[in-house]
Amino acid sequence: MTNAPSSPWLRTVGGRLAAYWPVKFLGLSAGMTLFFLAYFQVLRHPLHPPLVMPLTVIDRWISFQPAALPLYLSLWPYIALAPGLLLTRREMLAYSFAAIGLGLTGLGIFLAWPTAVPPPGVTWADNSLFAFLKATDASGNACPSLHVAFAVFTAFELGRLLRQMAAGRTARALNWLWCVGILYSTVATRQHVSLDVLAGTALGVAVALAHQRWLR
C-alpha cells in the first residue's frame, strides 16, 4: 500500500521560491528598510497634533488579548510569502509598484492627517515584548492601519497565486483566515482601533483590485 501523493501545487512552491530569489530577497529587504525609515520619520515629526481616534462598540467587544501578539507579528512572514511565490519579472514589477503605492499612500495620509490611538489602559510593563513594541511604534500613524492594509493586499495577492497554482479550497481558506486573524490582532493587542482597521481594509482592497486589474 503506497502513501497518497502530496498535493500537486505544493510541488511547485520550491521552484517559485527559487525563481529570481536574490532579486526578491534584496528587493524585499530594501523595500522594508526604506519604508520603516520613512514611517518612523513621519511618526516622530508630525506636521500637526495627532487626532485621537474614537472608540466604537467593536473596540469594547474585543478585550485586550496578549496571546494575540504572535498573530500580530506574523504579518511579516505573511507579507513575505506573496513576493516569494512570484514567478515572472512582470509579476514582480507589478507587485513592487503596488506595494510602493500602498506604502506611499499611507504615509501621505499620516503626514497630512496625523492620528493616534487612545490610551489603552494597559500596563505594558507586564509584558516586555509589548513594552518594546509600544516604545518603538508609539501610538501614532494610526488611521488607516498599514498593518491591516498590507495584510489585506497580501491576502488578495496570495489568493491569486494560489488559484494560479491550482491550490485547493483549504489552502485558499487558510490564507483568508490568517489575514482575518491579523486584522483581529491589531485591535486585540490595542495597536489600533476598529476604525483604523476599517480604513486600512479599504486601502488594501483598493490597491489589490487596482493591482489585479493591471495584471489582467
C-alpha positions in Angstrom: 0.0 0.0 0.0 1.6 3.3 -1.1 1.4 6.7 0.5 -1.0 9.2 -1.1 0.9 11.7 -3.2 1.2 15.3 -1.9 -1.0 18.0 -3.4 0.5 18.8 -6.9 0.5 22.5 -6.2 2.8 22.1 -3.2 5.5 20.6 -5.5 5.6 23.9 -7.4 6.3 26.0 -4.4 10.1 25.3 -4.3 10.5 26.3 -7.9 8.6 29.5 -7.4 10.6 30.4 -4.3 13.9 29.7 -6.2 12.9 31.9 -9.2 14.8 35.2 -9.0 15.4 34.7 -5.3 18.3 37.1 -5.0 16.2 39.9 -6.6 13.2 39.0 -4.3 15.3 38.9 -1.2 17.2 42.1 -1.9 14.1 43.9 -3.1 12.0 42.9 -0.1 14.8 43.8 2.4 15.4 47.2 0.7 11.7 48.0 0.5 11.0 47.2 4.2 14.1 49.2 5.3 13.2 52.3 3.3 9.5 52.1 4.3 10.4 51.9 8.0 12.9 54.8 7.7 10.1 56.9 6.2 7.4 55.6 8.6 9.3 56.5 11.8 10.3 59.9 10.4 6.6 60.7 9.8 5.7 59.2 13.2 8.2 61.2 15.2 7.8 64.5 13.3 4.0 65.0 12.6 3.1 68.3 10.9 0.1 68.7 13.2 -1.0 67.4 16.6 -2.4 63.9 16.0 -6.1 63.4 16.2 -7.0 60.7 18.8 -9.2 58.1 17.1 -12.6 57.4 18.8 -13.6 54.0 20.1 -16.6 52.1 18.8 -18.7 49.3 20.1 -16.4 46.8 18.4 -13.4 48.0 20.4 -15.4 47.4 23.6 -16.4 43.9 22.4 -12.8 42.8 21.7 -11.0 42.7 25.0 -7.2 43.0 25.4 -5.6 39.7 24.5 -1.8 39.4 25.0 -1.9 36.0 23.4 -2.8 37.7 20.1 0.6 39.3 19.9 2.3 36.4 17.9 -0.6 36.7 15.4 0.0 40.4 15.1 3.7 39.9 14.5 3.0 37.1 12.0 2.3 39.9 9.4 6.0 39.9 8.5 6.3 36.3 7.3 2.8 36.6 5.8 3.6 39.5 3.5 6.9 37.9 2.5 5.0 34.9 1.1 3.4 36.7 -1.9 6.6 38.1 -3.5 8.4 34.9 -2.7 5.9 32.9 -4.9 6.0 35.3 -7.9 7.3 33.6 -11.0 7.9 36.3 -13.6 9.6 39.6 -13.9 6.3 41.2 -15.0 4.6 40.0 -11.8 7.5 41.2 -9.6 7.4 44.7 -11.3 3.6 45.0 -10.8 3.8 43.8 -7.2 6.6 46.3 -6.5 4.7 49.2 -7.9 1.5 48.2 -6.0 3.4 47.8 -2.6 5.2 51.1 -3.1 2.0 52.8 -4.0 0.3 51.4 -0.9 3.1 52.5 1.4 3.3 56.0 -0.1 -0.5 56.5 0.1 -0.5 55.5 3.8 2.5 57.7 4.6 0.9 60.6 2.7 -2.2 60.3 4.8 -0.2 60.1 8.0 1.7 63.3 7.0 -1.4 65.3 6.1 -3.7 63.9 8.8 -1.8 62.6 11.8 -3.8 60.2 14.1 -3.2 58.3 17.2 -4.9 55.5 19.2 -6.3 56.4 22.6 -4.5 55.3 25.8 -5.4 51.6 26.2 -5.4 51.5 30.0 -3.0 48.6 29.9 0.3 48.2 31.9 2.8 47.3 29.2 5.5 46.6 31.8 3.7 43.3 32.5 5.0 42.1 29.1 8.5 43.0 27.9 7.6 42.4 24.2 4.6 44.7 24.4 6.7 47.3 26.2 9.3 47.2 23.4 6.6 47.4 20.7 5.0 50.4 22.3 8.3 52.1 22.9 9.3 51.6 19.2 6.0 52.2 17.5 4.4 54.7 19.9 0.7 55.2 19.2 0.7 57.4 16.1 0.3 56.7 12.4 -3.0 55.0 13.4 -5.5 55.5 10.6 -5.5 53.8 8.1 -3.7 50.9 9.7 -1.0 49.9 7.3 -0.6 46.7 9.2 -4.1 45.9 8.1 -3.7 47.4 4.6 -0.7 45.2 3.8 -2.3 42.1 5.3 -5.4 42.6 3.0 -3.3 43.4 0.0 -1.3 40.2 0.6 -4.4 38.1 1.1 -5.7 39.1 -2.4 -2.3 38.5 -4.0 -1.8 35.1 -2.3 -5.3 34.2 -3.3 -4.5 35.0 -6.9 -1.3 33.0 -6.7 -3.0 30.0 -5.0 -5.6 29.9 -7.8 -2.8 30.1 -10.4 -1.1 27.2 -8.7 -4.4 25.2 -8.6 -4.3 25.0 -4.8 -7.4 23.6 -3.1 -10.1 25.3 -1.1 -8.4 24.5 2.2 -5.2 26.4 1.3 -7.2 29.4 0.0 -9.4 29.4 3.1 -6.3 29.3 5.4 -4.9 32.3 3.5 -8.0 34.4 4.4 -8.2 33.1 7.9 -4.6 34.2 8.5 -5.5 37.6 7.2 -8.6 37.9 9.3 -6.6 36.8 12.3 -4.1 39.6 11.8 -6.9 42.1 11.5 -8.4 40.9 14.8 -5.0 41.0 16.5 -4.5 44.7 15.7 -7.4 45.5 17.9 -6.9 42.7 20.5 -3.3 43.9 21.1 -4.5 47.6 21.3 -2.2 48.7 18.5 -5.2 50.0 16.6 -8.9 50.7 17.0 -11.7 49.3 14.7 -11.9 52.5 12.6 -8.2 52.2 11.8 -8.9 48.6 10.7 -11.8 49.6 8.5 -9.8 52.3 6.8 -6.8 50.0 6.4 -9.0 47.3 4.9 -10.5 49.8 2.4 -7.0 50.9 1.4 -5.7 47.3 1.0 -8.8 46.3 -1.1 -8.4 49.4 -3.4 -4.7 48.7 -4.1 -5.3 45.0 -4.5 -8.1 45.5 -7.1 -6.0 48.1 -9.0 -3.0 45.7 -9.0 -5.0 42.7 -10.3 -6.7 44.8 -12.9 -3.2 46.0 -14.1 -2.1 42.4 -14.3 -5.1 41.5 -16.4 
